Amino acid sequence: METISSPSGIIRTQGQGERRWFFGGGVHTWKARAAETAGAFLMFEDQMAGGKMTPLHTHPDSDETMYILEGEIIMHMDGVDHRVGAGGLAMAPRGVPHAFMVVSESARMLCLHTPGCCESFYWDASTPLPDQGPVETGPVDMGKVQASASKNGGITLLGPPPFALLKS
């Protein structure tokens, strides 16, 4: 059985949840949508390839917490780089500039937004994938990410990824 969802709770097992290709790079498996939590939070698993980078950005109305399940990222937060590996956590409070880059071959993390007010941004900046099968990838399209940010809010894009020295 795929999903049991009610006002009293959500049950999803490993691998369950809607899968979406995020145009910024990565496969999201949505574990709890904002409507299912009465807006309290949005949670998705993000599976990414090495080298994936986000632009420098803020979330003006939500705190973003990332728990690393596998792999390693560099989290650039408020001007400082931090290495975060499996079992580690990074939390960017609303309004704090941040970006991350996957430095391992791949990485998997849980991403939690509290409250879940930026769901429309992620939804419009992604496209559905089959429920089963191998992890699919698609083209990174920052134009679609920017268009969703402009249309839906939830994120303010501040500039390019701040990882120029690490790419060379």
C-alpha positions in Angstrom: 0.0 0.0 0.0 1.5 3.4 -1.1 0.2 6.0 1.3 -1.9 6.3 4.4 -2.7 9.9 5.0 -5.2 11.5 7.3 -5.5 14.5 9.6 -4.0 12.3 12.4 -0.9 11.2 10.6 1.2 10.2 7.5 2.8 6.8 7.0 5.3 6.3 4.1 7.8 3.6 4.0 11.3 3.7 2.4 10.9 4.5 -1.3 7.3 5.7 -1.0 6.3 9.2 -1.9 5.9 11.1 -5.2 9.1 11.2 -7.2 10.0 14.4 -9.1 13.0 15.6 -11.1 14.0 19.0 -9.7 15.3 21.3 -12.5 18.1 22.5 -10.2 19.4 18.9 -10.2 18.3 15.9 -8.1 15.4 13.5 -7.6 13.0 14.5 -4.9 10.8 11.9 -3.2 8.1 13.8 -1.4 7.6 12.4 2.1 5.2 15.0 3.6 3.4 17.7 1.7 2.4 21.0 3.3 -1.3 20.2 2.9 -0.8 16.9 4.8 0.8 18.7 7.7 -1.7 21.6 7.8 1.2 23.8 6.5 3.5 23.0 9.4 6.2 21.6 7.2 7.3 20.1 3.9 9.7 17.2 3.8 11.3 15.5 0.8 14.3 13.2 0.2 16.8 14.6 -2.3 19.1 12.2 -4.2 21.8 14.1 -6.1 24.9 13.5 -8.2 28.3 14.7 -7.3 29.0 18.3 -8.4 25.4 19.5 -7.9 25.4 23.1 -6.7 22.7 25.5 -5.7 22.8 29.2 -6.3 23.3 31.4 -3.3 19.8 32.0 -2.0 17.5 32.5 1.1 14.1 31.3 2.1 12.4 34.4 3.4 9.5 32.6 5.2 10.9 29.2 6.1 13.8 27.5 7.9 15.5 24.9 5.8 17.0 21.9 7.6 19.0 19.3 5.7 19.9 15.9 7.3 22.6 14.1 5.3 21.7 10.4 4.8 24.6 9.5 2.5 27.5 11.3 0.9 29.0 14.7 1.7 28.1 18.3 0.9 29.8 21.6 1.5 27.2 24.0 3.0 28.0 27.7 2.4 26.1 29.6 5.1 26.3 33.3 5.8 29.7 33.5 4.0 31.4 30.4 5.6 31.9 26.9 4.1 31.2 23.8 6.3 31.7 20.1 5.3 28.7 18.0 6.3 28.7 14.2 5.9 26.4 11.3 6.5 24.6 11.8 9.9 25.3 15.5 9.8 22.8 18.3 9.8 22.7 21.8 8.4 19.9 24.3 9.3 19.6 27.6 7.5 17.2 29.9 9.3 14.8 32.0 7.2 16.6 34.9 5.5 20.1 33.5 6.0 22.1 33.3 2.7 23.2 29.8 1.9 24.1 27.3 -0.9 25.4 23.8 -1.0 27.5 21.6 -3.3 27.7 17.8 -3.4 31.4 16.9 -3.0 31.0 13.1 -2.9 30.1 10.9 -5.9 26.5 11.2 -4.9 24.5 12.3 -1.9 21.1 11.7 -0.3 19.5 14.0 2.2 16.2 14.8 3.9 15.1 18.4 3.4 12.7 19.9 5.8 11.1 23.3 5.4 9.3 24.8 8.4 6.7 26.0 7.7 5.9 24.3 4.4 5.1 27.6 2.6 7.7 27.1 -0.2 6.1 23.9 -1.6 4.8 25.7 -4.7 8.3 26.8 -5.6 9.6 23.2 -5.6 6.5 21.8 -7.3 6.7 24.2 -10.3 10.5 23.8 -10.5 10.1 20.0 -10.9 8.4 17.4 -13.1 6.9 13.9 -12.1 9.0 10.7 -12.4 7.8 7.1 -12.4 7.1 5.7 -8.9 9.4 2.7 -9.4 12.6 2.0 -11.1 16.1 3.5 -11.2 16.7 7.1 -10.3 16.0 9.2 -13.4 17.8 12.3 -14.2 16.9 15.1 -16.6 18.4 18.4 -17.7 19.3 21.0 -15.2 17.3 24.1 -16.2 18.0 27.1 -14.0 15.7 29.2 -16.1 12.8 27.0 -14.9 14.0 27.3 -11.3 14.2 31.1 -11.6 10.7 31.2 -13.3 9.2 29.2 -10.4 10.9 31.5 -7.8 9.5 34.6 -9.5 6.0 33.1 -9.8 5.7 31.3 -6.4 8.1 33.0 -4.0 9.4 30.7 -1.2 13.0 31.4 -2.3 15.1 34.5 -3.1 17.9 33.8 -5.6 20.9 36.0 -4.7 23.6 35.0 -7.1 25.6 32.2 -8.6 26.9 29.3 -6.5 29.8 30.6 -4.3 32.0 27.6 -5.0 34.3 28.9 -7.7 37.6 27.9 -5.9 36.4 24.4 -5.4 35.5 23.7 -9.0 39.0 24.2 -10.3 
